[in-house]
Amino acid sequence: MSSAVLYLAIVAVWAVVLVPMWLRRDTENTGITRLLHKRADDLDDETETTDAPEAPEEPQDAEEPHEADEPQEAEAPRPRRPATRAAVIARRRRRTSGLAALLVTAVALVASGLLPWWVTLPPTLLLAGHLTLLRTAVGMDAARRRTAAEARAAARARALEARRAEEAAEPAEVIELVTPEEVFDQYADDRRAVGE
């Protein structure tokens, strides 16, 4: 009985870790879906080749390119979307709550006498390691936010200095253009030369 519960606890630990990974990886261009589409394409190609009547083989010139020699365009995988902050926090909360539930379950089974005391060690170690990683991640997030805030403050300071330097610069001299009272018109009836 105790070995069955131990196996169940191990399966539960792996399920907490692996099931979210499998669900996250199975997208349109990766995982099982991609393999199924590829297999369907291969089957379509096979049916096309078997349905087509066979023509007698003719010797091809050496200058003609073979279809196999032409480069085939491979479908480029879509780039992964960067994880948003809310998605990262939600993932952390799910893992923490899953590991905490696993630890509570193990403690309840040990308290009921179904399992020996050492069964609580793996969930405890997993939760402790996860909390340690969370603490490190929170420190890195805080450092990243602090660096971004300092960069924004430095950019604001540079913009303010540039604006002050622009205001303190000597204003440009405005030159008034003198317009002549008479404008020369080449089509006027009484044309005069300049200076007359």
Secondary structure, DSSP 8 states (H G I E B T S, - for coil): -HHHHHHHHHHHHHHHHHHHHHHHH--TTSHHHHHHHHHHHHHHHHHHHHHS---------SSS--TTTS--------------HHHHHHHHHHHHHHHHHHHHHHHHHHHTTSS-GGGGHHHHHHHHHHHHHHHHHHHHHHHHHHHHHHHHHHHHHHHHHHHHHHHHS-----------SS---TTSSS---TT-
